[in-house]
Amino acid sequence: MKSALSCLLFLVLSFNTSVAGVIVSTEKFQNLAFDNLEVSVKAGSFVGYPFDIPTSGNITVNARVLNATFDDGSIWVCSSKGFQLMQQKQKNKCRGINRGRGNIEFSVQAPRPGRYFLVADNRFSLLETKHYRISVNAPNIIDIKLRQALTQLLTEFSEFIPENYIVPDFDISVVPCGTVNAFSQTSNGNITLCSEFVFEALKNRSTGALIGILFHETGHSLLNLWGLPNYANEETVDEFATYLLLKTGSPTLLQEYVEYFKLRDSSAEADYIISVGGTHPLSVQRARNVLNNARNPVPFSNRWNRLLYPHMTDTSLMKIVRNPDELDALAIAKTELRRRGVSF
């Protein structure tokens, strides 16, 4: 299993450009800056959402005002300079539709690459909050080599799971969400990596964050699909991610996963949990938990080996029997194969 995980690491670090193309919707991933982004804007205000494009081209906006009454709304696309002028209440060259009704659709030409802003505007209202659902297509949001590398990574990962674990099929996709996030769907185990999270991880050159969060969400999915308890417990699936990261044999990946949590604002997270609630531990706690478990890799891995080996494929268990490493549990693998009546 270590070699298979090492292949995944290689794919991300090398930006291999060959594409198997069965997991990611390339067109959607390539062009969608925002996909059904839901926005609420208070009366007298506006909200801007940045997105970057690597080339000039056409930006297409499809928005819907969700208010049952007074279904008028204003949507704009601004350059960075235009958005700055709007914030300063100065004349600007933002383009869009002012107080359109119901569905609002338009296109604007981006004359150069760079940062642009989608603006949901409600400055004209005196009392009513406006609710919008907005999708934005923009040219080549993701560099082609990066897109191919991510496609290849997820394709290889989708092959790695059934080769090593007995589990129903589930999909892994990368789509815009309007927020830095990733999640597993309880109903079917499908995993969504928000492109905003992928961009952030790669912008920070944190391959470990990208792989670690993918492993984290996989923990949710596998434990759920196997009908095991604690599949929704964030600390449990952080342990699952740590287990797989240790299996890669890469201290760098594990350290980058820890650094991802260290860099997050735990104070803001605490305020949010107090006011709204939440299931995740504070990021500073998550970093400490990962480090504590990684300091004792053999006993930590063996606890997970006992849980996971009954769900591993015969082929994967045979690899452990024939070529075990220090984190494998040879005796447990042999016992499981004997239980299945498999000779080794």
C-alpha positions in Angstrom: 0.0 0.0 0.0 2.9 2.3 0.7 4.0 2.2 -3.0 0.5 3.0 -4.2 0.3 6.0 -2.0 3.8 7.1 -3.1 2.5 7.1 -6.7 -0.2 9.6 -5.6 2.4 11.8 -4.1 4.5 11.6 -7.2 1.5 12.6 -9.4 0.9 15.8 -7.4 4.6 16.8 -7.2 5.5 16.1 -10.8 2.4 17.7 -12.4 2.2 14.7 -14.8 0.2 15.9 -17.8 -1.3 12.6 -19.0 -5.0 12.4 -18.3 -7.3 9.4 -17.6 -10.2 11.9 -17.1 -12.9 9.9 -15.4 -13.5 11.7 -12.1 -13.2 15.5 -12.7 -15.6 17.3 -15.1 -12.8 19.1 -17.0 -15.0 21.6 -18.7 -16.7 22.6 -15.4 -13.4 22.7 -13.5 -11.7 24.7 -16.3 -14.3 27.4 -16.7 -16.6 27.8 -13.7 -15.5 30.5 -11.4 -18.6 30.2 -9.3 -21.2 27.4 -9.4 -24.7 28.3 -8.0 -23.1 30.6 -5.4 -25.9 31.7 -3.0 -25.5 35.2 -1.7 -27.5 37.4 0.7 -26.9 41.1 0.6 -28.3 43.5 3.2 -30.1 46.7 2.1 -27.7 49.5 1.2 -24.7 47.3 0.7 -22.9 45.1 -1.8 -20.6 42.0 -1.7 -17.6 41.3 -3.9 -16.2 37.8 -4.6 -12.7 37.7 -6.3 -11.7 35.3 -9.0 -8.5 35.1 -11.1 -8.2 34.4 -14.8 -5.0 33.6 -16.6 -6.0 34.9 -20.0 -8.2 37.5 -21.5 -11.6 36.4 -22.7 -15.4 36.4 -22.1 -16.9 36.3 -18.6 -20.5 35.1 -18.6 -22.8 35.6 -15.6 -26.1 33.8 -14.9 -27.8 35.0 -11.8 -31.3 34.7 -10.3 -32.9 36.9 -7.7 -34.5 34.5 -5.2 -36.8 37.0 -3.5 -40.4 36.1 -3.9 -41.4 39.8 -4.1 -39.4 42.7 -5.3 -37.3 40.4 -7.4 -35.1 43.1 -8.8 -31.3 42.9 -8.4 -28.0 44.3 -9.6 -25.0 42.2 -10.6 -21.6 43.5 -11.8 -18.2 42.3 -12.9 -15.4 44.6 -11.9 -11.6 44.7 -12.5 -9.6 45.1 -9.3 -9.4 48.8 -9.9 -13.1 49.1 -10.6 -14.0 47.2 -7.4 -11.7 49.5 -5.4 -13.4 52.5 -6.9 -16.8 51.1 -6.1 -15.7 50.6 -2.5 -14.6 54.2 -2.4 -18.0 55.3 -3.8 -16.4 56.7 -7.0 -17.3 56.3 -10.6 -16.0 53.0 -12.0 -16.1 50.9 -15.2 -17.8 47.8 -13.7 -20.1 46.1 -16.2 -23.3 44.3 -15.6 -27.1 44.8 -15.1 -28.7 47.3 -12.8 -32.0 46.3 -11.2 -32.8 43.5 -13.6 -35.7 41.3 -12.6 -35.8 37.5 -12.0 -33.0 36.0 -14.1 -30.0 38.2 -14.8 -27.7 37.1 -17.7 -24.9 39.0 -19.3 -21.4 38.7 -20.7 -18.4 41.1 -20.4 -15.1 41.0 -22.1 -12.0 40.7 -19.8 -9.3 42.6 -21.7 -6.4 41.1 -19.8 -5.6 38.4 -17.3 -5.7 39.1 -13.6 -8.1 39.4 -10.7 -11.7 40.3 -11.2 -14.7 40.6 -8.8 -18.2 39.3 -9.0 -20.4 41.9 -7.2 -23.8 41.3 -5.8 -25.3 44.7 -5.3 -28.2 45.9 -3.1 -27.3 49.5 -2.6 -30.7 50.5 -4.1 -32.8 48.8 -1.4 -33.8 50.7 1.8 -35.1 47.8 3.8 -35.1 44.4 2.0 -32.2 41.9 1.9 -31.6 40.5 -1.5 -30.9 36.8 -2.1 -29.1 35.7 -5.3 -27.9 32.4 -6.8 -25.1 33.1 -9.2 -22.9 31.1 -11.6 -19.9 32.6 -13.5 -18.0 31.2 -16.4 -14.6 32.6 -17.1 -11.8 31.6 -19.5 -9.3 29.0 -18.4 -9.7 29.5 -14.7 -7.3 26.7 -14.1 -3.9 26.3 -15.8 -4.0 23.3 -18.2 -1.0 21.5 -16.6 -2.5 22.0 -13.1 -5.9 20.8 -14.3 -4.3 17.7 -15.9 -2.3 16.9 -12.8 -5.4 17.2 -10.6 -7.4 15.1 -13.0 -4.7 12.4 -13.0 -4.4 12.6 -9.2 -8.1 12.0 -8.6 -8.2 9.3 -11.3 -5.3 7.4 -9.7 -6.9 7.9 -6.3 -10.2 6.5 -7.5 -8.3 3.4 -8.7 -6.3 3.2 -5.5 -9.4 2.9 -3.3 -11.0 -0.2 -4.9 -7.6 -1.9 -5.3 -7.0 -1.7 -1.6 -10.4 -1.5 0.1 -13.7 -3.4 -0.3 -16.2 -0.5 -0.7 -19.1 0.5 -2.9 -18.3 3.0 -5.7 -18.3 6.7 -4.9 -17.2 9.7 -6.9 -14.6 12.4 -6.2 -15.0 15.8 -7.9 -13.5 19.3 -7.8 -16.0 22.1 -8.3 -16.4 25.7 -7.3 -18.3 26.1 -4.0 -17.9 29.8 -3.2 -15.9 28.9 -0.1 -12.7 27.1 1.0 -14.1 23.7 1.9 -14.3 20.0 1.2 -17.0 17.5 2.2 -18.3 14.0 2.0 -22.0 13.2 1.3 -23.5 10.9 3.9 -26.1 9.5 1.4 -23.5 8.0 -1.1 -20.0 8.8 0.1 -19.3 11.1 -2.8 -16.5 13.6 -2.0 -16.3 17.2 -3.2 -13.1 19.2 -3.1 -14.0 22.8 -3.5 -11.8 24.4 -6.1 -11.3 27.4 -3.7 -9.6 25.0 -1.3 -7.5 23.4 -4.1 -6.3 26.9 -5.2 -5.5 27.9 -1.6 -3.5 24.7 -1.0 -1.5 24.9 -4.2 -1.0 28.7 -3.9 0.6 27.9 -0.5 2.6 25.1 -2.1 1.0 22.7 0.4 0.6 19.4 -1.3 0.3 17.9 2.2 -2.8 19.9 2.9 -4.4 18.8 -0.4 -3.6 15.1 0.1 -4.4 15.3 3.8 -7.8 16.8 3.3 -8.6 14.3 0.6 -7.6 11.5 3.0 -9.7 13.1 5.7 -12.9 13.2 3.5 -12.1 9.6 2.4 -12.2 8.6 6.0 -15.7 10.0 6.3 -16.8 8.1 3.2 -15.2 4.8 3.9 -16.3 4.5 7.6 -19.8 5.6 6.6 -20.1 3.1 3.7 -18.8 0.3 5.9 -21.5 1.2 8.5 -18.9 1.9 11.2 -19.4 4.2 14.2 -17.7 7.6 14.4 -17.8 8.2 10.6 -19.0 11.7 11.2 -16.5 12.4 14.0 -13.9 14.9 12.8 -11.1 13.7 15.2 -11.6 10.1 14.1 -11.2 10.9 10.4 -8.3 13.2 11.1 -6.7 10.0 12.6 -7.6 8.2 9.4 -5.9 10.9 7.3 -2.8 10.7 9.6 -2.7 6.9 9.2 -2.6 7.2 5.4 -0.1 10.1 5.4 2.2 7.9 7.6 1.8 5.1 5.0 3.1 7.4 2.3 6.5 7.5 4.1 6.7 11.2 3.5 7.4 13.4 6.5 7.0 16.5 4.3 3.4 15.6 3.5 2.6 15.1 7.2 4.3 18.3 8.2 2.4 20.3 5.5 -0.9 18.9 6.7 0.0 20.0 10.3 1.1 23.5 9.0 -2.2 23.9 7.2 -4.0 23.7 10.5 -1.5 25.9 12.3 -1.9 28.7 9.8 -5.7 28.8 10.3 -7.3 31.4 12.7 -8.3 29.3 15.7 -9.6 32.3 17.6 -12.0 33.1 14.8 -13.1 29.5 14.7 -13.8 29.5 18.4 -15.9 32.6 18.1 -17.9 30.9 15.2 -18.4 27.7 17.3 -19.6 29.7 20.3 -22.1 31.8 18.2 -23.2 29.2 15.6 -21.8 25.8 16.5 -19.6 23.3 14.7 -18.4 19.8 14.6 -14.7 20.4 13.9 -12.1 20.8 16.7 -10.2 24.1 16.6 -7.4 23.9 14.0 -4.7 24.3 16.7 -6.1 21.2 18.4 -6.1 19.3 15.2 -2.5 20.1 14.5 -1.5 18.9 18.0 -3.5 15.7 17.6 -1.9 14.9 14.3 1.6 15.5 15.8 0.9 13.5 18.9 -0.3 10.5 16.9 2.6 10.7 14.4 5.1 10.6 17.3 4.1 7.0 18.0 3.5 5.7 14.5 3.7 1.9 15.1 1.1 1.6 18.0 -1.0 4.2 16.3 -1.0 2.5 12.9 -1.7 -0.9 14.5 -4.9 0.3 16.1 -6.0 1.4 12.6 -4.7 -1.8 11.0 -7.0 -3.8 13.2 -10.0 -1.8 12.1 -9.1 -1.5 8.4 -7.6 -4.9 7.5 -11.1 -6.7 7.5 -12.1 -4.1 4.8 -9.0 -4.5 2.7 -8.9 -6.5 -0.6 -7.2 -9.9 -0.7 -4.6 -8.4 -3.1 -3.7 -5.6 -0.7 -3.4 -8.0 2.2 -1.2 -10.3 0.2 1.1 -7.4 -0.6 1.5 -6.8 3.2 2.2 -10.4 3.8 4.9 -10.6 1.1 6.5 -7.3 1.8 5.6 -5.8 5.1 7.0 -2.5 6.4 7.3 -1.3 10.0 3.7 0.2 10.1 2.1 -3.0 8.8 0.6 -5.7 11.1 1.8 -8.9 9.5 0.0 -11.2 12.0 -3.3 -9.4 11.6 -3.0 -9.6 7.8 -2.3 -13.3 7.9 -5.2 -13.9 10.3 -7.6 -12.0 8.1 -6.5 -14.0 5.0 -6.9 -17.3 6.8 -10.4 -16.2 7.9 -11.2 -15.7 4.2 -9.7 -19.0 3.2 -7.0 -17.4 1.1 -3.7 -19.2 0.9 -0.4 -17.3 1.2 
